Amino acid sequence: MKQPCVYVLASQPYGTLYIGVTSDLIARTYQHRAGEVKGFTSKYGVVRLTRFELFDTMHDAIAREKQLKRWHRQWKINLIESENPHWVDLAPGLGLPSAPLVS
């Protein structure tokens, strides 16, 4: 899936959130899950793909990422739940295995 997009990862439902931008959602999601992305997501186990938005240009995707990062946490939760009310991991629909469950 080589297309600019903004994605939202979560550690678990209502857990820690991460918003990122990429041109290859499958590869980037895999990198987060494999621990190849050192820092925030690996430290807090933020690997469940809960939402993504596709864009025609990287410029538009970056603008949306910046907008979402400025949002209040509850607005981000509302956005996720508007299309994914059960916080289902969307990565299996892209061909990746499900994220490990957090105990």
Backbone as ProteinMPNN parsed JSONL, in Angstrom:
{"seq_chain_A": "MKQPCVYVLASQPYGTLYIGVTSDLIARTYQHRAGEVKGFTSKYGVVRLTRFELFDTMHDAIAREKQLKRWHRQWKINLIESENPHWVDLAPGLGLPSAPLVS", "coords_chain_A": {"N_chain_A": [[0.854, -1.172, 0.0], [1.428, 1.583, -1.119], [1.021, 4.646, -0.491], [0.446, 7.959, 0.531], [-0.342, 8.402, 3.937], [-1.999, 8.928, 7.097], [-1.72, 7.522, 10.262], [-3.053, 5.89, 13.175], [-1.905, 4.492, 16.061], [-2.424, 2.322, 18.864], [-1.847, 1.283, 22.237], [-3.605, -0.361, 23.47], [-7.214, -0.69, 23.73], [-8.328, 2.536, 24.499], [-5.833, 3.126, 25.438], [-2.386, 4.156, 25.34], [-1.725, 6.465, 22.751], [-0.54, 6.943, 19.395], [0.312, 8.985, 16.703], [1.134, 8.967, 13.342], [2.814, 9.473, 10.143], [3.157, 8.197, 6.845], [4.35, 6.737, 3.746], [4.075, 4.159, 3.178], [2.101, 2.135, 4.551], [1.832, -0.572, 5.369], [4.513, -1.525, 5.595], [5.463, 0.298, 7.499], [3.817, -0.19, 9.726], [4.571, -2.817, 10.25], [7.256, -2.327, 10.966], [6.937, -0.908, 13.376], [5.77, -2.929, 14.95], [7.749, -4.863, 14.98], [9.612, -3.711, 16.521], [11.465, -2.104, 15.336], [11.306, 0.586, 15.205], [12.643, 2.675, 17.204], [12.071, 4.189, 20.368], [9.249, 6.09, 21.348], [6.969, 4.408, 20.546], [7.953, 1.769, 20.768], [8.776, 1.762, 23.42], [6.374, 2.047, 24.868], [4.752, 0.034, 23.884], [3.036, 0.486, 21.695], [1.307, -0.625, 19.246], [-1.01, -1.421, 17.934], [-2.939, -1.015, 15.116], [-5.307, 1.309, 14.777], [-6.644, 3.175, 13.257], [-6.57, 4.691, 10.014], [-5.913, 7.101, 7.465], [-6.073, 7.798, 4.07], [-4.269, 9.701, 1.597], [-3.87, 11.907, -1.231], [-1.501, 13.292, -1.59], [1.722, 13.629, -0.009], [2.105, 16.007, 1.282], [-0.522, 16.775, 2.021], [-1.086, 14.678, 3.788], [0.808, 15.092, 5.826], [-0.048, 17.568, 6.76], [-2.529, 16.849, 7.854], [-1.673, 15.064, 9.84], [-0.302, 16.822, 11.563], [-2.463, 18.393, 12.355], [-4.079, 16.505, 13.744], [-2.349, 15.802, 15.835], [-2.454, 18.049, 17.387], [-4.909, 17.915, 18.527], [-7.19, 17.39, 21.306], [-7.014, 14.631, 23.575], [-9.493, 13.249, 23.939], [-10.888, 13.935, 21.624], [-9.397, 12.567, 19.724], [-9.886, 9.936, 20.505], [-12.658, 9.86, 20.035], [-12.593, 10.148, 17.252], [-11.314, 7.748, 16.449], [-13.239, 5.907, 17.391], [-15.409, 6.59, 15.826], [-15.307, 5.163, 13.469], [-14.264, 2.764, 14.218], [-15.425, 1.368, 16.585], [-14.905, -0.689, 18.41], [-12.239, -0.811, 18.711], [-10.729, -2.468, 17.041], [-7.93, -4.202, 15.783], [-6.63, -3.107, 12.845], [-4.659, -4.001, 11.167], [-4.548, -6.813, 10.361], [-6.338, -6.819, 8.195], [-4.785, -5.713, 6.274], [-2.997, -7.614, 5.711], [-1.151, -8.226, 7.67], [-0.158, -9.904, 10.74], [-2.248, -10.107, 13.705], [-1.903, -7.73, 16.367], [-0.057, -8.355, 19.36], [-1.823, -9.112, 22.377], [-2.204, -6.933, 25.125], [-1.497, -7.486, 28.457]], "CA_chain_A": [[0.0, 0.0, 0.0], [2.294, 2.764, -1.236], [0.197, 5.834, -0.633], [0.55, 8.778, 1.741], [-1.423, 8.228, 4.903], [-1.836, 9.191, 8.52], [-2.189, 6.344, 10.983], [-3.135, 5.995, 14.629], [-1.627, 3.259, 16.783], [-2.781, 2.34, 20.279], [-1.288, 0.162, 22.992], [-4.797, -1.161, 23.768], [-8.339, 0.255, 23.718], [-8.203, 3.668, 25.423], [-4.47, 3.176, 25.959], [-1.481, 5.155, 24.792], [-1.94, 6.685, 21.324], [0.549, 7.495, 18.591], [-0.104, 9.394, 15.369], [2.279, 9.072, 12.448], [2.572, 9.629, 8.71], [4.022, 7.319, 6.06], [3.912, 6.459, 2.38], [3.943, 2.695, 3.081], [1.47, 1.775, 5.818], [2.126, -1.957, 5.754], [5.905, -1.595, 6.054], [5.628, 1.088, 8.731], [3.162, -0.925, 10.807], [5.468, -3.935, 10.555], [8.421, -1.804, 11.677], [6.531, -0.63, 14.759], [5.534, -4.2, 15.647], [9.011, -5.595, 15.109], [10.501, -2.951, 17.395], [12.48, -1.424, 14.542], [11.151, 2.02, 15.432], [13.032, 2.891, 18.597], [11.513, 5.392, 20.963], [7.95, 6.115, 22.009], [6.093, 3.263, 20.298], [8.526, 0.544, 21.326], [8.807, 1.904, 24.875], [5.039, 1.902, 25.443], [4.022, -1.062, 23.263], [1.959, 1.067, 20.89], [1.442, -1.347, 17.982], [-2.31, -1.771, 17.341], [-3.403, -0.052, 14.124], [-6.724, 1.546, 15.069], [-7.229, 4.066, 12.245], [-5.682, 5.303, 9.035], [-6.554, 7.932, 6.443], [-5.251, 7.874, 2.867], [-4.218, 11.013, 0.969], [-3.276, 11.951, -2.571], [-0.135, 13.819, -1.525], [2.366, 13.594, 1.302], [1.861, 17.323, 1.878], [-1.833, 16.699, 2.679], [-0.982, 13.737, 4.912], [1.562, 15.762, 6.893], [-0.924, 18.605, 7.321], [-3.516, 16.173, 8.694], [-0.952, 14.561, 11.012], [-0.077, 17.96, 12.458], [-3.771, 18.765, 12.905], [-4.494, 15.507, 14.739], [-1.46, 15.863, 16.994], [-2.864, 19.181, 18.216], [-6.223, 17.628, 19.104], [-7.311, 16.835, 22.655], [-7.077, 13.166, 23.592], [-10.863, 12.748, 23.75], [-11.241, 14.08, 20.213], [-8.744, 11.465, 19.021], [-10.661, 8.732, 20.841], [-13.915, 9.961, 19.294], [-12.282, 9.895, 15.85], [-11.115, 6.302, 16.311], [-14.496, 5.19, 17.617], [-16.393, 6.912, 14.792], [-15.253, 4.109, 12.459], [-13.728, 1.542, 14.818], [-15.902, 1.492, 17.971], [-14.391, -1.758, 19.28], [-10.777, -0.706, 18.692], [-10.211, -3.651, 16.357], [-6.648, -4.027, 15.104], [-6.902, -3.087, 11.415], [-3.517, -4.546, 10.414], [-4.824, -8.065, 9.655], [-6.987, -6.508, 6.927], [-3.727, -5.315, 5.353], [-2.126, -8.764, 5.522], [-0.226, -8.416, 8.795], [-0.783, -10.608, 11.862], [-2.807, -9.269, 14.781], [-0.976, -7.271, 17.401], [-0.173, -9.114, 20.605], [-2.679, -8.509, 23.378], [-1.533, -6.417, 26.316], [-2.134, -8.048, 29.671]], "C_chain_A": [[0.899, 1.233, 0.0], [1.421, 3.968, -1.55], [0.332, 6.648, 0.643], [-0.634, 8.557, 2.668], [-0.994, 8.66, 6.297], [-2.397, 7.977, 9.23], [-2.182, 6.612, 12.481], [-2.916, 4.604, 15.209], [-2.061, 3.433, 18.229], [-2.138, 1.138, 20.955], [-2.387, -0.852, 23.309], [-5.978, -0.197, 23.672], [-8.202, 1.279, 24.852], [-6.806, 3.796, 26.039], [-3.682, 4.328, 25.364], [-1.673, 5.237, 23.287], [-0.69, 7.261, 20.675], [-0.002, 7.815, 17.212], [1.141, 9.573, 14.52], [1.844, 9.246, 11.008], [3.579, 8.762, 7.96], [3.517, 7.235, 4.632], [3.745, 4.956, 2.163], [3.416, 2.172, 4.409], [1.809, 0.368, 6.278], [3.545, -2.066, 6.312], [6.08, -0.866, 7.379], [4.993, 0.382, 9.919], [4.019, -2.115, 11.222], [6.68, -3.459, 11.361], [8.095, -1.496, 13.137], [6.4, -1.94, 15.542], [6.809, -4.99, 15.888], [10.002, -4.873, 16.023], [11.603, -2.228, 16.662], [12.426, 0.09, 14.71], [11.426, 2.262, 16.912], [12.42, 4.187, 19.111], [10.134, 5.142, 21.554], [7.139, 4.832, 21.802], [6.653, 1.967, 20.866], [8.547, 0.593, 22.853], [7.461, 1.602, 25.508], [4.19, 0.817, 24.782], [2.844, -0.598, 22.416], [2.053, 0.467, 19.484], [0.115, -1.723, 17.316], [-2.755, -0.671, 16.381], [-4.908, 0.139, 14.304], [-7.416, 2.441, 14.05], [-6.148, 4.482, 11.262], [-6.513, 6.055, 8.01], [-5.589, 8.049, 5.274], [-5.365, 9.253, 2.226], [-3.582, 10.915, -0.407], [-1.83, 12.408, -2.545], [0.412, 13.707, -0.101], [2.151, 14.93, 2.022], [0.526, 17.319, 2.633], [-1.795, 15.784, 3.895], [-0.263, 14.386, 6.093], [0.711, 16.839, 7.551], [-1.971, 17.98, 8.251], [-2.866, 15.627, 9.96], [-0.75, 15.691, 12.024], [-1.379, 18.401, 13.115], [-4.169, 17.805, 14.018], [-3.623, 15.554, 15.988], [-1.797, 17.022, 17.921], [-4.192, 18.934, 18.928], [-6.115, 17.165, 20.556], [-7.443, 15.32, 22.552], [-8.49, 12.649, 23.312], [-11.321, 12.888, 22.3], [-10.628, 12.948, 19.384], [-9.488, 10.155, 19.266], [-11.977, 8.724, 20.07], [-13.699, 9.67, 17.811], [-12.088, 8.404, 15.6], [-12.455, 5.583, 16.382], [-15.577, 5.511, 16.586], [-16.428, 5.841, 13.7], [-14.782, 2.767, 13.016], [-14.124, 1.509, 16.299], [-15.362, 0.435, 18.933], [-12.863, -1.817, 19.289], [-10.129, -1.96, 18.083], [-8.877, -3.3, 15.703], [-6.892, -4.157, 13.602], [-5.795, -3.726, 10.578], [-3.806, -5.887, 9.741], [-5.54, -7.858, 8.316], [-6.007, -6.065, 5.854], [-2.736, -6.455, 5.087], [-1.105, -9.008, 6.602], [-0.911, -9.217, 9.896], [-1.336, -9.622, 12.886], [-1.72, -8.882, 15.763], [-1.139, -8.135, 18.637], [-1.058, -8.363, 21.607], [-1.853, -8.083, 24.573], [-2.25, -6.955, 27.519], [-2.277, -7.016, 30.744]], "O_chain_A": [[1.093, 1.854, 1.045], [1.125, 4.265, -2.707], [0.332, 6.08, 1.736], [-1.785, 8.529, 2.231], [0.191, 8.743, 6.62], [-3.443, 7.457, 8.84], [-1.42, 7.438, 12.985], [-3.642, 3.662, 14.892], [-2.068, 4.544, 18.757], [-1.913, 0.104, 20.325], [-2.129, -2.051, 23.403], [-5.765, 1.009, 23.543], [-7.989, 0.919, 26.01], [-6.622, 4.491, 27.038], [-4.244, 5.339, 24.942], [-1.772, 4.211, 22.614], [0.101, 7.962, 21.306], [-0.709, 6.999, 16.619], [2.088, 10.247, 14.924], [0.657, 9.177, 10.69], [4.722, 8.613, 8.394], [2.384, 7.62, 4.344], [3.323, 4.525, 1.089], [4.194, 1.808, 5.291], [2.048, 0.146, 7.465], [3.751, -2.638, 7.383], [6.765, -1.356, 8.277], [5.57, 0.358, 11.006], [4.174, -2.388, 12.412], [7.082, -4.11, 12.325], [8.89, -1.791, 14.03], [6.873, -2.037, 16.675], [6.93, -5.701, 16.886], [11.102, -5.369, 16.267], [12.573, -1.782, 17.276], [13.387, 0.792, 14.394], [10.553, 2.076, 17.759], [12.275, 5.157, 18.367], [9.888, 4.111, 22.18], [6.673, 4.234, 22.771], [5.899, 1.149, 21.393], [8.354, -0.432, 23.506], [7.398, 0.973, 26.564], [3.006, 0.698, 25.099], [1.782, -1.22, 22.423], [2.781, 0.977, 18.633], [0.126, -2.296, 16.226], [-2.928, 0.477, 16.79], [-5.691, -0.766, 14.015], [-8.645, 2.464, 13.983], [-4.976, 4.611, 11.615], [-7.656, 5.698, 7.725], [-4.415, 8.364, 5.466], [-6.412, 9.896, 2.295], [-2.855, 9.968, -0.708], [-1.021, 11.977, -3.366], [-0.34, 13.693, 0.873], [2.03, 14.961, 3.247], [0.453, 17.806, 3.761], [-2.407, 16.085, 4.92], [-0.69, 14.236, 7.238], [0.748, 17.0, 8.771], [-2.261, 18.526, 9.316], [-3.447, 15.719, 11.041], [-1.008, 15.513, 13.215], [-1.396, 18.744, 14.297], [-4.552, 18.233, 15.107], [-4.127, 15.362, 17.094], [-1.468, 16.987, 19.106], [-4.552, 19.679, 19.84], [-5.093, 16.625, 20.979], [-7.931, 14.798, 21.549], [-8.663, 11.711, 22.534], [-12.066, 12.043, 21.804], [-11.257, 12.436, 18.459], [-9.693, 9.365, 18.344], [-12.366, 7.697, 19.515], [-14.53, 9.017, 17.181], [-12.637, 7.858, 14.643], [-12.767, 4.75, 15.531], [-16.561, 4.779, 16.481], [-17.467, 5.633, 13.073], [-14.897, 1.743, 12.341], [-13.261, 1.608, 17.172], [-15.365, 0.646, 20.146], [-12.273, -2.763, 19.812], [-9.104, -2.438, 18.568], [-8.724, -2.219, 15.135], [-7.319, -5.214, 13.138], [-5.99, -3.965, 9.386], [-3.341, -6.094, 8.621], [-5.356, -8.654, 7.395], [-6.342, -6.041, 4.669], [-1.768, -6.292, 4.344], [-0.271, -9.905, 6.474], [-2.14, -9.21, 9.976], [-0.94, -8.457, 12.925], [-0.747, -9.609, 15.962], [-2.241, -8.597, 18.931], [-1.038, -7.134, 21.67], [-0.923, -8.777, 24.984], [-3.477, -6.89, 27.601], [-2.788, -7.315, 31.823]]}, "name": "protein", "num_of_chains": 1, "seq": "MKQPCVYVLASQPYGTLYIGVTSDLIARTYQHRAGEVKGFTSKYGVVRLTRFELFDTMHDAIAREKQLKRWHRQWKINLIESENPHWVDLAPGLGLPSAPLVS"}
